[in-house]
Amino acid sequence: MKENVGKKDRIIRSLAGPALITFGYAGLGGNKGHLAGLLSIVAGTLITESAITEVCPVNEFFGIDTRHKKQSPFSKIKKALV
């Protein structure tokens, strides 16, 4: 799979993933086997993994790419001429 997670997206995911893991473990009772807590831990783990690898299968499925692609200095000129 191609990388499709940009810098801002990575920062958000690297904060939200561990927060979900912690909340699921402590707040929702994931350590006691409660389903909501376990689902929160799994979701947080997947979000953290996508922040580390910069690949998100959900983004791939929907065709979303949050990386900023470098544009050539001539791209604005090409758009103006077309």
Sequence and secondary structure as in RCSB ss.txt:
>XXXX:A:sequence
MKENVGKKDRIIRSLAGPALITFGYAGLGGNKGHLAGLLSIVAGTLITESAITEVCPVNEFFGIDTRHKKQSPFS
KIKKALV
>XXXX:A:secstr
      HHHHHHHHHHHHHHHHIIIIIS GGGT HHHHHHHHHHHHHHHHHHHS  HHHHHHT   S     TTH
HHHHHH 
